[in-house]
Amino acid sequence: MQIPFGPFTTGAWLTWLLYWVWSARGVKQATRVESSLSRMGKYWLPIILAVALLQPLKMFSGTVLDANFVPPALWLVWLGLLMTYAGLLFACWARVILGRNWSGVVQLKQDHELIEAGPYRYVRHPIYSGLLLAFLGTAVMIGEWRALLAVAIVAVSFWRKLRLEERWLGEYFGDAYADYMRRVKALVPGVL
């Protein structure tokens, strides 16, 4: 019996996307925002490229991007699905805890608060951590080098974004953010 993993993965990502759009209502007004041109080049174009790499496009057939980086094993597909779900749920938990301070772009809010509760106790950027885990899980399910390249592209994009966020948060919160950075790793608890 073949299990249709594609709809489960697509459904999870679409559910996450719908929640993300819905939960953007009612956030605080911004006081400082990164320019649209900067966002497009640093984040949106890489994300679009990464999502394209995750698609089963014929242009990848017969190339190294189409080759497997993991063996085609059912247990790996299940593991990838679990990683995708866990990552998306972790990102949603972080989004809930961040509340009205959340933004999909680099910005500071009116009365911005430094959140250290929930997943922010473990990593400074749990939304990125969760999404990276979800992308990695999806890559494991696909099993091809193109999917792993997509994860690398997303990781570089998120790293660039978090560096700017941290600079702005450091300027805004001063010593409190510097202390938070010393105590809590950026993406992987105790590692990175």
C-alpha positions, 0 to 999 in steps of 0.5 A: 500500500502506497501512502500519499505523503504529498498531500499530508506535507502540502496540507501541513504547509498550507495550514501553516500559511493560512494560520500565518496570514490569519494571525498577522491581524492586530499586530502592533504598529511598526516604528522602524521597517527594513526597506522593501527592496532589501527584503526582496533581495535578501529574503523573498527571492531566496525563499521563492527559489527554495520553494521552486527547488522543492517542486518536482520539476522536469528541469531537474530530471537527470541532473545531480539535483535529482539524485538522492541524498538519502536512500528511498526508505519509508521510515525516512519519509515518515521521519521527514513528515514528523520533522515537518509537522514538529517544525511547523508546530514549533514555529506556530508556538513561537508566533503565539508567544510573540503575540502582537510583537510579531512581524513577517519582516524585520521591524521594531514595534511601538512598545516593543517587548523582549519576549523570553518565554515559551520557545524563546527560552530555548532559542532566540529565533524559534520561528526560524528554527521551526521553519528550518526543521520543517524545510529539512523534514520536507527535504528528507521526505523528497530525498533529493539534493535539490531539496537539501539545496533549498534548505541551505538557501533558506538557512542563509536567508534566515541567517541574514535576516536574524543578523539584522533583527539582532542588531536592531533589537540590540540597539533598542533593548541594549544590555538586556538583549546582550544578556539574552544573547549570552544566555540563549543560542540563536537557532539550535539550543546550546549549539548555534 
